[in-house]
Amino acid sequence: MAIVLTDSLKYCPKFPERTLVNNKTIEGFDGNPDVIAAFCSRGMAKIVLGLNFPNLRVIQLFSAGYDGIDLEQVKHKGITLCNASNVYNICMAEFVVYAMLMRAKRYNRSIKNHSIRILRNYHYLSELYGKTVGIMGCGNIGCQIAKRLAAFDMNVIGYDAKTDPKPFFKHIFGLDEKEQFVPQCDYLVCCLPLMKSTERLLNNSWFSLMKESITIINVARPKVICDEDFLYFLKKHSNAVAVLDMLEKIPNPITNPYRRLSNVLVLPGVTAASEESMERLHALLLRNWDNLKENKNLLNKIV
């Protein structure tokens, strides 16, 4: 009987072959020839690759990112790795717009204005219209963000290894053009994938080029930011604002240094959360499970 291992019944659709495992119970399946697929998180995928499943054919990730997974090991074992690309693009793009509007309309101040006031604080409210937003990473997510911000008549520019023209971007700067890219930005959105070249990429060499009133929104992995440099920049420039999501753990308000800064909003990984994204994920997983059983081409194949 075919067995599909999963570490989440919430994300995995209800096909009868699924078997729920965790970091410990999965070892009981080591060497089991009936295991043909794993529909799981990145963390569980790494455990799966460390065990022996002689007939394992597919690892289907719940995430679009596959950082931390040894692709050479995947190839060596003859396994097909698939991700959840295009599942979370829309909700992440909408979140970015939401975060930028919170900054422009000064939600953190406006919520205090419940009583009647003579002065209505026009001096600190602003518009997105005419502002420049720089999007780091012009892939599927970046393009969805650009599409929505172009509707606000913003000046949308990008930063990416590939500089081919794309809809809604006025210009895409290459990796060696950050000196031309960064100083223009009133808003900077980071949605880069995590890899060796992007780990701790946002450091002093970037922050030194930024406007003092910049708004930085990170929906990428937290490791793309050099924390020491970023904290120094935020403390020194009180008019700068950061909205940070996609943290690996819920940040502790006492021990997490970002939570102690008044110009930072820290969120515990809610960018990619929506009812609709869950429906898209379920549809993808079911489609790939059917394709696997019918020996058809799998969707979102990485290797």
Backbone as CSV, one residue per row, in Angstrom:
resi,resn,N_x,N_y,N_z,CA_x,CA_y,CA_z,C_x,C_y,C_z
1,MET,0.842,-1.204,0.000,0.000,0.000,0.000,0.874,1.250,0.000
2,ALA,0.557,2.186,-0.883,1.335,3.432,-0.953,1.107,4.281,0.284
3,ILE,2.195,4.869,0.780,2.127,5.728,1.958,2.658,7.104,1.594
4,VAL,1.912,8.131,2.005,2.356,9.517,1.855,2.560,10.085,3.252
5,LEU,3.776,10.517,3.549,4.083,11.094,4.857,3.821,12.594,4.833
6,THR,3.252,13.102,5.906,3.019,14.538,6.034,3.195,14.941,7.487
7,ASP,3.640,16.172,7.716,3.762,16.670,9.084,2.672,17.678,9.417
8,SER,1.644,17.765,8.567,0.531,18.675,8.849,-0.735,18.203,8.152
9,LEU,-1.721,17.794,8.935,-3.012,17.439,8.356,-3.770,18.691,7.915
10,LYS,-3.402,19.823,8.500,-4.045,21.083,8.133,-3.735,21.454,6.698
11,TYR,-2.478,21.304,6.304,-2.073,21.697,4.964,-2.279,20.587,3.938
12,CYS,-2.262,19.357,4.408,-2.330,18.229,3.483,-3.786,17.843,3.234
13,PRO,-4.220,17.755,1.998,-5.597,17.400,1.693,-5.934,15.989,2.173
14,LYS,-7.195,15.726,2.205,-7.662,14.459,2.781,-7.680,13.327,1.759
15,PHE,-6.504,12.895,1.338,-6.481,11.659,0.575,-6.105,10.528,1.529
16,PRO,-6.682,9.344,1.342,-6.607,8.291,2.359,-5.207,7.769,2.637
17,GLU,-4.258,7.985,1.744,-2.935,7.413,1.924,-2.044,8.206,2.871
18,ARG,-2.477,9.350,3.317,-1.605,10.211,4.119,-1.401,9.626,5.519
19,THR,-0.188,9.840,6.047,0.160,9.396,7.385,0.875,10.533,8.093
20,LEU,0.346,10.938,9.228,0.920,12.057,9.969,2.146,11.598,10.750
21,VAL,3.244,12.353,10.599,4.473,12.038,11.329,5.030,13.311,11.940
22,ASN,5.926,13.141,12.902,6.675,14.265,13.454,8.153,13.902,13.438
23,ASN,8.970,14.739,14.055,10.422,14.534,13.992,10.870,13.186,14.553
24,LYS,10.081,12.623,15.468,10.467,11.359,16.089,9.787,10.162,15.414
25,THR,8.485,10.266,15.169,7.757,9.109,14.648,8.152,8.763,13.221
26,ILE,8.700,9.724,12.490,9.088,9.440,11.100,10.184,8.381,11.031
27,GLU,10.989,8.284,12.085,12.063,7.300,12.086,11.525,5.873,12.042
28,GLY,10.278,5.681,12.484,9.674,4.362,12.426,9.377,3.892,11.015
29,PHE,9.435,4.829,10.053,9.201,4.482,8.647,10.502,4.315,7.870
30,ASP,11.627,4.523,8.548,12.915,4.427,7.867,13.076,3.058,7.214
31,GLY,13.364,3.058,5.921,13.528,1.815,5.185,12.237,1.233,4.636
32,ASN,11.114,1.878,4.919,9.812,1.362,4.483,9.660,1.535,2.962
33,PRO,9.487,0.435,2.220,9.388,0.534,0.756,8.050,1.074,0.269
34,ASP,7.072,1.190,1.170,5.744,1.665,0.763,5.641,3.191,0.732
35,VAL,6.630,3.869,1.304,6.613,5.332,1.302,7.012,5.823,-0.092
36,ILE,6.078,6.499,-0.770,6.364,6.963,-2.136,6.413,8.487,-2.238
37,ALA,5.920,9.179,-1.220,5.900,10.648,-1.292,5.887,11.254,0.099
38,ALA,6.367,12.492,0.187,6.288,13.271,1.416,5.753,14.651,1.050
39,PHE,4.623,15.007,1.608,4.035,16.329,1.432,4.245,17.036,2.755
40,CYS,5.176,17.990,2.790,5.647,18.426,4.095,6.289,19.816,4.068
41,SER,6.707,20.249,5.247,7.430,21.504,5.416,8.892,21.324,5.021
42,ARG,9.632,22.443,4.918,11.054,22.355,4.607,11.821,21.590,5.676
43,GLY,11.463,21.832,6.942,12.147,21.143,8.029,11.974,19.644,7.959
44,MET,10.764,19.194,7.690,10.521,17.761,7.585,11.190,17.196,6.342
45,ALA,11.242,17.975,5.269,11.884,17.504,4.041,13.355,17.175,4.287
46,LYS,14.019,17.987,5.100,15.430,17.728,5.400,15.593,16.425,6.190
47,ILE,14.630,16.133,7.073,14.679,14.875,7.817,14.448,13.699,6.879
48,VAL,13.477,13.855,5.976,13.169,12.804,5.009,14.404,12.455,4.187
49,LEU,15.139,13.463,3.758,16.329,13.224,2.937,17.438,12.516,3.710
50,GLY,17.404,12.637,5.030,18.421,11.989,5.850,18.113,10.538,6.166
51,LEU,16.913,10.080,5.817,16.518,8.697,6.065,16.512,7.910,4.761
52,ASN,16.235,6.625,4.860,16.249,5.757,3.688,14.830,5.324,3.319
53,PHE,14.340,5.887,2.223,13.049,5.471,1.679,13.319,5.008,0.241
54,PRO,13.473,3.720,0.041,13.949,3.219,-1.260,13.050,3.552,-2.441
55,ASN,11.753,3.747,-2.196,10.821,4.008,-3.299,10.221,5.414,-3.253
56,LEU,10.866,6.302,-2.499,10.378,7.677,-2.427,10.550,8.367,-3.776
57,ARG,9.483,8.918,-4.299,9.528,9.526,-5.628,9.415,11.044,-5.588
58,VAL,8.671,11.567,-4.618,8.366,13.004,-4.620,8.425,13.583,-3.216
59,ILE,9.012,14.769,-3.102,8.852,15.613,-1.915,8.136,16.877,-2.374
60,GLN,6.947,17.081,-1.869,6.147,18.261,-2.193,6.144,19.189,-0.988
61,LEU,6.688,20.376,-1.160,6.764,21.340,-0.069,5.483,22.151,0.054
62,PHE,5.184,22.571,1.292,4.061,23.473,1.525,4.461,24.925,1.243
63,SER,5.739,25.176,1.149,6.251,26.538,0.984,6.766,26.763,-0.425
64,ALA,6.834,28.043,-0.807,7.462,28.390,-2.082,8.977,28.326,-1.959
65,GLY,9.502,28.697,-0.790,10.943,28.648,-0.566,11.432,27.237,-0.316
66,TYR,12.626,26.961,-0.771,13.227,25.653,-0.520,14.654,25.811,-0.014
67,ASP,14.924,26.953,0.622,16.246,27.187,1.191,16.529,26.153,2.291
68,GLY,17.779,25.754,2.370,18.180,24.781,3.374,18.087,23.345,2.908
69,ILE,17.491,23.102,1.744,17.369,21.750,1.219,18.500,21.494,0.230
70,ASP,19.204,20.411,0.422,20.347,20.058,-0.415,19.848,19.503,-1.749
71,LEU,19.883,20.333,-2.783,19.361,19.916,-4.086,20.201,18.810,-4.710
72,GLU,21.491,18.805,-4.433,22.343,17.739,-4.958,21.968,16.398,-4.337
73,GLN,21.622,16.428,-3.065,21.183,15.203,-2.397,19.858,14.715,-2.974
74,VAL,18.974,15.664,-3.290,17.689,15.319,-3.902,17.922,14.630,-5.243
75,LYS,18.813,15.208,-6.050,19.120,14.621,-7.355,19.761,13.243,-7.207
76,HIS,20.686,13.138,-6.273,21.405,11.879,-6.071,20.451,10.750,-5.708
77,LYS,19.420,11.059,-4.972,18.464,10.031,-4.549,17.364,9.798,-5.581
78,GLY,17.392,10.567,-6.676,16.397,10.375,-7.716,14.998,10.802,-7.328
79,ILE,14.930,11.818,-6.484,13.640,12.310,-5.990,13.267,13.589,-6.735
80,THR,11.996,13.772,-6.992,11.500,15.027,-7.565,11.065,15.945,-6.438
81,LEU,11.591,17.158,-6.446,11.229,18.157,-5.432,10.319,19.201,-6.068
82,CYS,9.166,19.439,-5.445,8.212,20.450,-5.922,7.936,21.446,-4.800
83,ASN,7.699,22.694,-5.177,7.369,23.696,-4.169,5.964,24.238,-4.382
84,ALA,5.615,25.267,-3.600,4.278,25.857,-3.679,4.331,27.237,-4.326
85,SER,5.086,27.338,-5.395,5.181,28.605,-6.116,3.813,29.057,-6.607
86,ASN,3.577,30.366,-6.588,2.336,30.995,-7.050,1.141,30.763,-6.143
87,VAL,1.367,30.160,-4.992,0.270,29.950,-4.040,0.055,31.186,-3.173
88,TYR,1.143,31.809,-2.752,1.057,32.878,-1.755,1.267,34.276,-2.334
89,ASN,1.449,34.394,-3.639,1.809,35.680,-4.241,0.805,36.785,-3.934
90,ILE,-0.467,36.478,-4.105,-1.500,37.511,-3.987,-1.623,38.008,-2.557
91,CYS,-1.700,37.093,-1.600,-1.863,37.547,-0.214,-0.619,38.294,0.268
92,MET,0.563,37.905,-0.198,1.773,38.625,0.187,1.801,40.022,-0.423
93,ALA,1.359,40.136,-1.669,1.316,41.444,-2.325,0.314,42.361,-1.635
94,GLU,-0.830,41.818,-1.270,-1.836,42.634,-0.574,-1.328,43.076,0.792
95,PHE,-0.576,42.202,1.453,-0.024,42.572,2.748,0.941,43.742,2.624
96,VAL,1.757,43.726,1.590,2.715,44.812,1.381,1.977,46.139,1.200
97,VAL,0.912,46.130,0.399,0.115,47.353,0.210,-0.462,47.807,1.550
98,TYR,-0.976,46.875,2.316,-1.535,47.175,3.637,-0.483,47.819,4.541
99,ALA,0.721,47.250,4.554,1.790,47.779,5.394,2.191,49.185,4.967
100,MET,2.242,49.410,3.658,2.621,50.733,3.169,1.561,51.775,3.480
101,LEU,0.316,51.407,3.388,-0.764,52.334,3.719,-0.792,52.647,5.220
102,MET,-0.490,51.646,6.039,-0.397,51.906,7.481,0.655,52.961,7.758
103,ARG,1.770,52.867,7.061,2.841,53.839,7.252,2.419,55.211,6.742
104,ALA,1.863,55.262,5.537,1.505,56.548,4.938,0.431,57.268,5.743
105,LYS,-0.522,56.528,6.268,-1.638,57.128,7.016,-1.372,57.152,8.517
106,ARG,-0.170,56.742,8.911,0.280,56.809,10.311,-0.736,56.167,11.258
107,TYR,-1.055,54.907,10.954,-2.043,54.198,11.754,-1.665,54.184,13.232
108,ASN,-0.369,54.055,13.534,0.060,53.978,14.923,-0.242,55.260,15.695
109,ARG,-0.353,56.389,14.984,-0.725,57.640,15.648,-2.223,57.894,15.562
110,SER,-2.812,57.581,14.431,-4.211,57.922,14.199,-5.162,57.188,15.141
111,ILE,-4.786,55.996,15.594,-5.683,55.258,16.475,-5.847,55.954,17.821
112,LYS,-4.978,56.892,18.115,-5.089,57.628,19.374,-6.039,58.822,19.245
113,ASN,-6.436,59.138,18.008,-7.227,60.343,17.767,-8.727,60.069,17.832
114,HIS,-9.176,59.429,18.897,-10.596,59.128,19.023,-11.401,60.356,19.469
115,SER,-10.789,61.225,20.234,-11.494,62.405,20.720,-11.395,63.539,19.709
116,ILE,-12.279,64.517,19.857,-12.275,65.675,18.962,-11.037,66.531,19.249
117,ARG,-10.335,66.868,18.189,-9.123,67.684,18.340,-9.195,68.879,17.394
118,ILE,-8.617,69.977,17.823,-8.590,71.159,16.965,-7.633,70.931,15.805
119,LEU,-6.465,70.382,16.094,-5.483,70.081,15.056,-5.665,68.642,14.591
120,ARG,-5.748,68.451,13.285,-6.035,67.124,12.758,-4.802,66.434,12.178
121,ASN,-3.636,66.928,12.518,-2.379,66.249,12.202,-2.144,66.014,10.715
122,TYR,-2.494,67.005,9.899,-2.251,66.870,8.466,-0.749,66.762,8.160
123,HIS,0.056,67.295,9.050,1.478,67.406,8.747,2.185,66.059,8.680
124,TYR,1.623,65.019,9.263,2.347,63.747,9.190,1.656,62.695,8.329
125,LEU,0.451,62.950,7.843,-0.202,62.024,6.927,0.352,62.227,5.520
126,SER,0.529,61.132,4.777,1.090,61.248,3.436,0.356,60.316,2.476
127,GLU,0.733,60.401,1.200,0.130,59.591,0.147,1.183,58.688,-0.489
128,LEU,0.714,57.600,-1.060,1.612,56.752,-1.840,1.863,57.341,-3.218
129,TYR,0.926,58.117,-3.691,1.007,58.736,-5.022,2.333,59.471,-5.203
130,GLY,3.018,59.146,-6.297,4.239,59.862,-6.641,5.476,59.409,-5.905
131,LYS,5.316,58.544,-4.903,6.484,58.056,-4.161,7.169,56.939,-4.949
132,THR,8.428,56.707,-4.617,9.193,55.645,-5.274,9.297,54.436,-4.363
133,VAL,8.910,53.286,-4.887,9.041,52.032,-4.150,10.036,51.140,-4.887
134,GLY,11.006,50.639,-4.151,11.973,49.708,-4.711,11.650,48.302,-4.255
135,ILE,11.525,47.393,-5.203,11.178,46.010,-4.896,12.405,45.139,-5.138
136,MET,12.911,44.538,-4.094,14.067,43.655,-4.199,13.567,42.237,-4.443
137,GLY,13.786,41.759,-5.668,13.265,40.460,-6.060,12.074,40.646,-6.976
138,CYS,12.286,40.464,-8.263,11.243,40.764,-9.251,10.676,39.483,-9.869
139,GLY,10.530,38.460,-9.033,9.917,37.208,-9.464,8.408,37.281,-9.352
140,ASN,7.783,36.150,-9.091,6.324,36.090,-9.042,5.735,37.017,-7.984
141,ILE,6.316,36.994,-6.785,5.797,37.832,-5.705,6.053,39.306,-6.006
142,GLY,7.276,39.628,-6.412,7.616,41.014,-6.721,6.737,41.595,-7.802
143,CYS,6.403,40.804,-8.813,5.556,41.291,-9.911,4.128,41.553,-9.441
144,GLN,3.630,40.721,-8.531,2.288,40.956,-7.982,2.260,42.227,-7.138
145,ILE,3.346,42.469,-6.414,3.444,43.703,-5.620,3.484,44.918,-6.550
146,ALA,4.311,44.844,-7.583,4.449,45.955,-8.533,3.122,46.278,-9.200
147,LYS,2.376,45.262,-9.564,1.078,45.445,-10.224,0.138,46.276,-9.365
148,ARG,0.110,46.003,-8.082,-0.807,46.712,-7.185,-0.320,48.127,-6.872
149,LEU,0.964,48.303,-6.714,1.480,49.628,-6.370,1.489,50.560,-7.570
150,ALA,1.588,50.016,-8.771,1.484,50.854,-9.968,0.101,51.502,-10.048
151,ALA,-0.913,50.825,-9.491,-2.266,51.377,-9.497,-2.388,52.603,-8.591
152,PHE,-1.442,52.781,-7.681,-1.403,53.967,-6.825,-0.589,55.084,-7.471
153,ASP,-0.192,54.883,-8.726,0.649,55.850,-9.433,1.980,56.072,-8.720
154,MET,2.517,54.997,-8.200,3.847,55.060,-7.606,4.894,54.821,-8.696
155,ASN,6.080,55.275,-8.426,7.228,55.004,-9.291,7.833,53.686,-8.836
156,VAL,7.592,52.609,-9.578,7.990,51.269,-9.168,9.295,50.878,-9.857
157,ILE,10.322,50.636,-9.060,11.605,50.180,-9.605,11.975,48.863,-8.935
158,GLY,12.829,48.100,-9.589,13.181,46.784,-9.074,14.674,46.577,-8.958
159,TYR,15.040,45.536,-8.231,16.437,45.132,-8.058,16.475,43.621,-8.178
160,ASP,17.191,43.117,-9.164,17.160,41.675,-9.420,18.355,41.280,-10.279
161,ALA,18.679,39.996,-10.266,19.757,39.490,-11.119,19.376,39.577,-12.591
162,LYS,18.075,39.450,-12.870,17.580,39.542,-14.239,16.958,40.920,-14.442
163,THR,17.470,41.659,-15.407,17.026,43.042,-15.596,16.130,43.222,-16.822
164,ASP,15.620,42.129,-17.361,14.698,42.238,-18.493,13.473,43.045,-18.089
165,PRO,12.954,43.894,-18.996,11.764,44.689,-18.674,10.581,43.803,-18.285
166,LYS,9.840,44.256,-17.269,8.648,43.529,-16.828,7.508,44.520,-16.637
167,PRO,6.267,44.070,-16.823,5.120,44.967,-16.637,5.121,45.588,-15.247
168,PHE,4.737,46.856,-15.195,4.548,47.630,-13.962,5.847,48.137,-13.345
169,PHE,7.001,47.674,-13.811,8.281,48.218,-13.345,8.766,49.269,-14.327
170,LYS,9.104,50.443,-13.819,9.678,51.465,-14.699,11.123,51.126,-15.064
171,HIS,11.807,50.475,-14.143,13.190,50.062,-14.426,13.589,49.003,-13.409
172,ILE,14.397,48.026,-13.845,14.934,47.011,-12.940,16.455,47.123,-12.945
173,PHE,17.009,47.382,-11.788,18.455,47.545,-11.639,19.113,46.191,-11.386
174,GLY,20.328,46.039,-11.887,21.085,44.816,-11.694,21.753,44.763,-10.336
175,LEU,22.384,43.635,-10.039,22.978,43.420,-8.722,24.150,44.346,-8.438
176,ASP,24.748,44.906,-9.479,25.878,45.817,-9.288,25.447,47.285,-9.344
177,GLU,24.143,47.533,-9.224,23.635,48.900,-9.355,22.869,49.373,-8.122
178,LYS,23.235,48.875,-6.963,22.500,49.280,-5.762,22.701,50.767,-5.454
179,GLU,23.843,51.331,-5.861,24.084,52.763,-5.618,23.114,53.637,-6.399
180,GLN,22.629,53.140,-7.513,21.627,53.877,-8.295,20.209,53.557,-7.819
181,PHE,20.031,52.372,-7.281,18.702,51.885,-6.884,18.266,52.411,-5.513
182,VAL,19.082,52.204,-4.491,18.669,52.447,-3.108,18.323,53.913,-2.809
183,PRO,19.141,54.896,-3.205,18.851,56.280,-2.812,17.516,56.812,-3.325
184,GLN,16.954,56.200,-4.345,15.679,56.678,-4.892,14.489,56.305,-4.026
185,CYS,14.649,55.284,-3.204,13.490,54.624,-2.586,12.929,55.377,-1.381
186,ASP,11.634,55.668,-1.458,10.887,56.108,-0.280,10.404,54.890,0.501
187,TYR,10.117,53.837,-0.233,9.728,52.546,0.343,10.626,51.475,-0.263
188,LEU,11.045,50.538,0.560,11.855,49.420,0.078,11.189,48.122,0.522
189,VAL,10.846,47.279,-0.447,10.188,46.005,-0.161,11.150,44.884,-0.512
190,CYS,11.443,44.022,0.441,12.350,42.902,0.196,11.556,41.603,0.126
191,CYS,11.616,40.953,-1.024,10.982,39.633,-1.181,11.943,38.675,-1.876
192,LEU,13.225,38.849,-1.577,14.260,38.010,-2.166,14.232,36.598,-1.577
193,PRO,14.560,35.590,-2.364,14.723,34.246,-1.802,15.993,34.191,-0.965
194,LEU,16.008,33.314,0.023,17.201,33.167,0.851,18.167,32.173,0.210
195,MET,19.375,32.636,-0.042,20.453,31.795,-0.551,21.763,32.398,-0.063
196,LYS,22.863,31.784,-0.403,24.153,32.276,0.088,24.396,33.725,-0.307
197,SER,23.997,34.094,-1.517,24.259,35.449,-2.013,23.354,36.500,-1.383
198,THR,22.234,36.083,-0.769,21.312,37.056,-0.184,21.336,37.050,1.344
199,GLU,22.014,36.080,1.949,22.058,36.044,3.411,22.811,37.257,3.946
200,ARG,22.145,37.993,4.856,22.692,39.215,5.457,23.040,40.269,4.391
201,LEU,22.316,40.225,3.289,22.570,41.174,2.197,22.291,42.606,2.626
202,LEU,21.191,42.813,3.336,20.854,44.165,3.786,21.708,44.498,5.004
203,ASN,22.789,45.202,4.748,23.724,45.566,5.808,24.090,47.044,5.669
204,ASN,25.134,47.453,6.340,25.510,48.875,6.344,25.749,49.438,4.951
205,SER,26.230,48.611,4.045,26.488,49.109,2.697,25.189,49.518,2.002
206,TRP,24.078,48.952,2.429,22.754,49.335,1.918,22.167,50.477,2.742
207,PHE,22.205,50.336,4.075,21.573,51.329,4.935,22.213,52.708,4.784
208,SER,23.489,52.747,4.485,24.176,54.027,4.325,23.683,54.791,3.097
209,LEU,23.046,54.106,2.160,22.546,54.742,0.936,21.083,55.173,1.046
210,MET,20.428,54.811,2.152,18.980,55.013,2.251,18.611,56.395,2.754
211,LYS,17.404,56.839,2.354,16.839,58.067,2.900,16.584,57.869,4.395
212,GLU,16.691,58.945,5.161,16.489,58.841,6.605,15.046,58.533,6.970
213,SER,14.116,58.789,6.047,12.696,58.560,6.322,12.146,57.339,5.589
214,ILE,13.015,56.459,5.154,12.599,55.309,4.361,11.705,54.363,5.171
215,THR,10.813,53.667,4.490,10.025,52.594,5.083,10.478,51.280,4.466
216,ILE,10.886,50.354,5.309,11.404,49.064,4.850,10.423,47.965,5.244
217,ILE,9.993,47.207,4.267,9.054,46.108,4.512,9.729,44.816,4.082
218,ASN,9.933,43.925,5.024,10.581,42.647,4.706,9.577,41.502,4.801
219,VAL,9.316,40.871,3.653,8.477,39.681,3.636,9.313,38.479,3.179
220,ALA,10.621,38.655,3.157,11.545,37.565,2.848,11.965,36.896,4.150
221,ARG,12.854,35.935,4.063,13.361,35.295,5.269,14.138,36.318,6.094
222,PRO,14.080,36.230,7.418,14.759,37.221,8.259,16.264,37.255,8.068
223,LYS,16.846,36.155,7.594,18.305,36.101,7.459,18.843,36.948,6.313
224,VAL,17.967,37.534,5.489,18.476,38.434,4.448,18.929,39.760,5.062
225,ILE,18.598,39.979,6.326,18.956,41.224,7.013,20.068,40.963,8.018
226,CYS,21.038,41.857,8.041,22.065,41.847,9.081,21.494,42.602,10.283
227,ASP,21.109,41.875,11.322,20.374,42.468,12.435,21.136,43.600,13.122
228,GLU,22.433,43.398,13.347,23.198,44.421,14.073,23.178,45.754,13.320
229,ASP,23.399,45.691,12.009,23.431,46.904,11.198,22.044,47.544,11.103
230,PHE,21.029,46.699,10.974,19.665,47.214,10.820,19.199,47.894,12.105
231,LEU,19.465,47.287,13.243,19.074,47.874,14.521,19.771,49.212,14.737
232,TYR,21.039,49.283,14.371,21.776,50.543,14.499,21.137,51.626,13.633
233,PHE,20.780,51.270,12.402,20.161,52.233,11.486,18.819,52.719,12.033
234,LEU,17.995,51.816,12.528,16.664,52.180,13.019,16.731,53.035,14.283
235,LYS,17.704,52.759,15.120,17.863,53.564,16.339,18.369,54.968,16.012
236,LYS,19.228,55.052,15.020,19.827,56.340,14.646,18.847,57.199,13.860
237,HIS,17.942,56.557,13.092,17.018,57.298,12.243,15.582,57.032,12.702
238,SER,15.101,57.869,13.590,13.774,57.649,14.178,12.653,57.866,13.168
239,ASN,12.930,58.553,12.058,11.899,58.768,11.036,11.790,57.590,10.067
240,ALA,12.742,56.684,10.150,12.652,55.468,9.338,11.678,54.501,10.016
241,VAL,11.018,53.681,9.210,10.042,52.724,9.728,10.313,51.355,9.116
242,ALA,10.110,50.316,9.908,10.261,48.947,9.402,9.026,48.133,9.759
243,VAL,8.548,47.363,8.801,7.479,46.388,9.029,8.082,45.031,8.686
244,LEU,8.187,44.161,9.683,8.918,42.911,9.534,7.994,41.721,9.752
245,ASP,7.910,40.883,8.742,7.129,39.657,8.856,8.045,38.479,8.552
246,MET,7.479,37.287,8.509,8.211,36.068,8.173,9.305,35.754,9.189
247,LEU,9.053,36.061,10.472,9.991,35.646,11.505,9.814,34.159,11.775
248,GLU,10.908,33.447,12.055,10.841,32.010,12.269,10.108,31.665,13.558
249,LYS,10.203,32.536,14.557,9.513,32.319,15.820,8.770,33.588,16.209
250,ILE,7.699,33.429,16.977,6.962,34.597,17.458,7.906,35.420,18.335
251,PRO,8.117,36.688,18.003,9.105,37.488,18.736,8.673,37.813,20.151
252,ASN,9.571,37.624,21.075,9.319,37.932,22.475,9.423,39.448,22.683
253,PRO,8.397,40.074,23.271,8.425,41.539,23.422,9.514,42.044,24.352
254,ILE,10.087,41.163,25.160,11.129,41.577,26.099,12.510,41.342,25.513
255,THR,12.734,40.168,24.945,14.075,39.820,24.478,14.332,40.193,23.020
256,ASN,13.284,40.377,22.227,13.492,40.719,20.822,13.752,42.217,20.689
257,PRO,14.920,42.611,20.189,15.269,44.039,20.154,14.378,44.849,19.218
258,TYR,13.843,44.241,18.169,12.967,44.973,17.257,11.663,45.376,17.945
259,ARG,11.177,44.528,18.836,9.919,44.824,19.511,10.029,46.022,20.451
260,ARG,11.238,46.372,20.810,11.443,47.483,21.750,11.579,48.832,21.040
261,LEU,11.533,48.817,19.695,11.672,50.056,18.937,10.300,50.572,18.511
262,SER,10.055,51.856,18.726,8.739,52.429,18.407,8.519,52.589,16.914
263,ASN,9.575,52.556,16.122,9.433,52.719,14.669,9.458,51.384,13.927
264,VAL,9.207,50.288,14.642,9.196,48.960,14.028,7.913,48.231,14.397
265,LEU,7.294,47.626,13.388,6.142,46.750,13.614,6.578,45.329,13.282
266,VAL,6.502,44.444,14.267,6.942,43.061,14.092,5.726,42.146,14.065
267,LEU,5.648,41.319,13.031,4.524,40.399,12.879,5.031,38.958,12.768
268,PRO,4.296,38.001,13.345,4.781,36.609,13.411,4.394,35.762,12.208
269,GLY,4.839,36.150,11.032,4.646,35.300,9.865,3.221,35.196,9.369
270,VAL,2.568,36.329,9.132,1.174,36.299,8.665,1.027,36.743,7.212
271,THR,2.123,37.098,6.572,2.057,37.607,5.200,1.388,36.631,4.246
272,ALA,1.727,35.367,4.378,1.249,34.367,3.418,-0.030,33.679,3.878
273,ALA,-0.704,34.230,4.877,-1.888,33.576,5.425,-3.173,34.175,4.857
274,SER,-3.989,33.322,4.263,-5.332,33.715,3.830,-6.135,32.463,3.521
275,GLU,-7.435,32.578,3.569,-8.288,31.445,3.216,-8.031,31.018,1.771
276,GLU,-7.868,32.008,0.915,-7.701,31.719,-0.508,-6.374,31.023,-0.803
277,SER,-5.303,31.440,-0.106,-4.018,30.788,-0.334,-4.067,29.333,0.132
278,MET,-4.821,29.086,1.202,-4.987,27.706,1.661,-5.712,26.870,0.601
279,GLU,-6.721,27.460,-0.019,-7.450,26.749,-1.076,-6.535,26.463,-2.263
280,ARG,-5.697,27.441,-2.626,-4.759,27.223,-3.741,-3.744,26.135,-3.408
281,LEU,-3.289,26.122,-2.144,-2.333,25.099,-1.740,-2.969,23.711,-1.805
282,HIS,-4.170,23.589,-1.278,-4.856,22.293,-1.319,-5.047,21.820,-2.757
283,ALA,-5.411,22.743,-3.630,-5.627,22.373,-5.037,-4.322,21.888,-5.671
284,LEU,-3.214,22.572,-5.356,-1.912,22.172,-5.896,-1.512,20.784,-5.398
285,LEU,-1.681,20.552,-4.097,-1.278,19.269,-3.534,-2.101,18.121,-4.105
286,LEU,-3.394,18.340,-4.225,-4.250,17.302,-4.793,-3.907,17.026,-6.252
287,ARG,-3.629,18.102,-6.989,-3.285,17.940,-8.404,-1.984,17.154,-8.552
288,ASN,-0.991,17.471,-7.749,0.278,16.763,-7.852,0.166,15.322,-7.357
289,TRP,-0.702,15.079,-6.380,-0.909,13.701,-5.932,-1.567,12.876,-7.047
290,ASP,-2.542,13.462,-7.717,-3.173,12.773,-8.852,-2.162,12.543,-9.973
291,ASN,-1.343,13.560,-10.259,-0.331,13.423,-11.313,0.686,12.336,-10.975
292,LEU,1.030,12.234,-9.699,1.974,11.205,-9.278,1.392,9.816,-9.514
293,LYS,0.151,9.619,-9.119,-0.483,8.303,-9.282,-0.648,7.935,-10.753
294,GLU,-0.854,8.960,-11.592,-1.096,8.715,-13.015,0.161,8.862,-13.867
295,ASN,1.317,9.024,-13.179,2.605,9.174,-13.884,2.611,10.347,-14.868
296,LYS,1.977,11.449,-14.483,1.969,12.658,-15.286,3.006,13.633,-14.742
297,ASN,3.291,14.674,-15.521,4.257,15.691,-15.104,3.756,16.415,-13.861
298,LEU,4.657,16.625,-12.897,4.309,17.306,-11.663,4.431,18.815,-11.821
299,LEU,3.588,19.537,-11.105,3.610,20.997,-11.132,4.674,21.534,-10.165
300,ASN,5.231,22.686,-10.524,6.204,23.392,-9.650,7.431,22.542,-9.334
301,LYS,7.920,21.857,-10.322,9.096,21.009,-10.145,10.353,21.874,-10.029
302,ILE,11.132,21.633,-8.981,12.405,22.333,-8.777,13.545,21.509,-9.365
303,VAL,13.628,20.257,-8.959,14.592,19.304,-9.539,13.912,17.951,-9.694
